[in-house]
Amino acid sequence: MKYGFRANLIIENKVILELKAIQEIHHIHKAQINTYTKLTNCKVGLIINFNSILLTKGIYRWII
């Protein structure tokens, strides 16, 4: 069995975008973006949750 990851978007090998439509961002989602940034050597990761009243409240930024 082969395992891998699938980031939603990788922008110019610098930023990883993980797009969600969930009630709230949990620790598992933060661990996911942390893993993605480490595996790809990207410095910035963003989780954007579209299921929030204000989009600005649904953004989590991870910087190494």
Backbone as CSV, one residue per row, in Angstrom:
resi,resn,N_x,N_y,N_z,CA_x,CA_y,CA_z,C_x,C_y,C_z
1,MET,0.839,-1.170,0.000,0.000,0.000,0.000,0.888,1.239,0.000
2,LYS,0.541,2.194,-0.824,1.332,3.400,-0.953,0.570,4.579,-0.351
3,TYR,1.254,5.339,0.500,0.650,6.491,1.139,1.250,7.760,0.559
4,GLY,0.517,8.830,0.658,1.000,10.115,0.183,0.105,11.215,0.708
5,PHE,0.401,12.415,0.311,-0.449,13.524,0.711,-0.864,14.291,-0.534
6,ARG,-1.962,14.990,-0.405,-2.464,15.800,-1.505,-2.825,17.178,-0.975
7,ALA,-1.958,18.111,-1.171,-2.259,19.492,-0.813,-3.215,20.042,-1.863
8,ASN,-4.128,20.899,-1.443,-5.082,21.469,-2.391,-4.390,22.342,-3.425
9,LEU,-3.572,23.290,-2.970,-2.840,24.165,-3.878,-1.451,24.439,-3.332
10,ILE,-0.470,24.419,-4.209,0.884,24.842,-3.866,1.228,25.968,-4.837
11,ILE,1.520,27.141,-4.281,1.739,28.324,-5.105,3.234,28.634,-5.161
12,GLU,3.813,28.487,-6.347,5.215,28.775,-6.643,6.183,28.164,-5.635
13,ASN,5.864,26.981,-5.146,6.676,26.242,-4.168,7.006,27.077,-2.936
14,LYS,6.116,28.006,-2.571,6.327,28.857,-1.406,5.167,28.827,-0.428
15,VAL,3.957,28.686,-0.930,2.763,28.751,-0.087,1.888,27.530,-0.359
16,ILE,1.421,26.897,0.717,0.488,25.785,0.598,-0.881,26.261,1.061
17,LEU,-1.894,26.051,0.238,-3.259,26.372,0.596,-4.029,25.079,0.834
18,GLU,-4.668,24.998,1.963,-5.536,23.867,2.282,-6.940,24.443,2.439
19,LEU,-7.838,24.069,1.548,-9.185,24.621,1.518,-10.142,23.678,2.239
20,LYS,-10.959,24.247,3.128,-11.890,23.461,3.935,-13.268,24.095,3.893
21,ALA,-14.282,23.316,4.199,-15.656,23.778,4.420,-16.183,22.998,5.616
22,ILE,-15.686,23.337,6.801,-15.980,22.589,8.026,-16.485,23.553,9.097
23,GLN,-17.028,23.014,10.191,-17.547,23.851,11.272,-16.452,24.702,11.889
24,GLU,-15.333,24.095,12.232,-14.211,24.826,12.815,-12.919,24.083,12.531
25,ILE,-11.826,24.802,12.608,-10.508,24.225,12.377,-10.036,23.556,13.665
26,HIS,-9.715,22.264,13.577,-9.270,21.502,14.738,-7.754,21.309,14.692
27,HIS,-7.233,20.712,15.758,-5.788,20.471,15.848,-5.295,19.553,14.734
28,ILE,-6.116,18.630,14.290,-5.699,17.707,13.227,-5.464,18.463,11.916
29,HIS,-6.225,19.505,11.664,-6.031,20.302,10.458,-4.744,21.125,10.551
30,LYS,-4.450,21.617,11.750,-3.201,22.353,11.955,-1.991,21.433,11.823
31,ALA,-2.125,20.201,12.317,-1.049,19.219,12.156,-0.858,18.865,10.690
32,GLN,-1.954,18.813,9.953,-1.894,18.504,8.527,-1.097,19.577,7.778
33,ILE,-1.388,20.850,8.011,-0.659,21.915,7.317,0.795,21.966,7.778
34,ASN,1.044,21.641,9.030,2.411,21.569,9.540,3.195,20.489,8.796
35,THR,2.608,19.332,8.625,3.254,18.234,7.904,3.505,18.606,6.451
36,TYR,2.522,19.217,5.808,2.676,19.605,4.404,3.816,20.596,4.214
37,THR,3.931,21.583,5.119,5.012,22.566,4.968,6.375,21.922,5.194
38,LYS,6.460,20.987,6.111,7.742,20.309,6.349,8.135,19.425,5.169
39,LEU,7.180,18.709,4.598,7.493,17.797,3.494,7.857,18.536,2.204
40,THR,7.294,19.713,2.006,7.534,20.444,0.761,8.555,21.563,0.904
41,ASN,9.033,21.811,2.121,9.965,22.912,2.400,9.380,24.275,2.067
42,CYS,8.064,24.380,2.084,7.411,25.680,1.932,7.454,26.397,3.274
43,LYS,7.549,27.697,3.236,7.655,28.489,4.461,6.299,28.892,5.030
44,VAL,5.268,28.954,4.187,3.956,29.439,4.616,2.876,28.435,4.230
45,GLY,1.952,28.209,5.165,0.794,27.377,4.908,-0.460,28.096,5.369
46,LEU,-1.519,28.006,4.583,-2.784,28.643,4.927,-3.905,27.615,4.891
47,ILE,-4.718,27.616,5.929,-5.965,26.860,5.917,-7.069,27.895,5.765
48,ILE,-7.891,27.740,4.751,-9.003,28.658,4.528,-10.294,27.869,4.676
49,ASN,-11.072,28.233,5.681,-12.341,27.573,5.958,-13.466,28.434,5.380
50,PHE,-14.150,27.917,4.366,-15.215,28.656,3.716,-16.543,28.544,4.451
51,ASN,-16.597,27.749,5.507,-17.827,27.595,6.279,-17.786,28.477,7.531
52,SER,-17.454,29.724,7.364,-17.452,30.672,8.475,-18.223,31.915,8.043
53,ILE,-18.772,32.619,9.013,-19.599,33.784,8.702,-18.759,34.857,8.005
54,LEU,-17.598,35.147,8.564,-16.653,36.060,7.927,-15.452,35.254,7.452
55,LEU,-15.090,35.428,6.210,-13.969,34.658,5.665,-12.675,34.950,6.418
56,THR,-12.507,36.167,6.892,-11.284,36.514,7.618,-11.173,35.744,8.929
57,LYS,-12.292,35.315,9.495,-12.281,34.514,10.728,-11.966,33.051,10.436
58,GLY,-12.054,32.633,9.186,-11.822,31.252,8.806,-10.445,30.989,8.236
59,ILE,-9.506,31.904,8.448,-8.158,31.737,7.903,-7.179,31.452,9.039
60,TYR,-6.411,30.377,8.882,-5.353,30.027,9.833,-4.037,30.055,9.071
61,ARG,-3.072,30.793,9.553,-1.780,30.938,8.873,-0.683,30.250,9.680
62,TRP,0.117,29.472,8.982,1.234,28.747,9.585,2.516,29.200,8.909
63,ILE,3.463,29.716,9.678,4.734,30.195,9.120,5.870,29.460,9.842
64,ILE,6.812,28.957,9.055,7.972,28.273,9.634,9.057,29.300,9.884
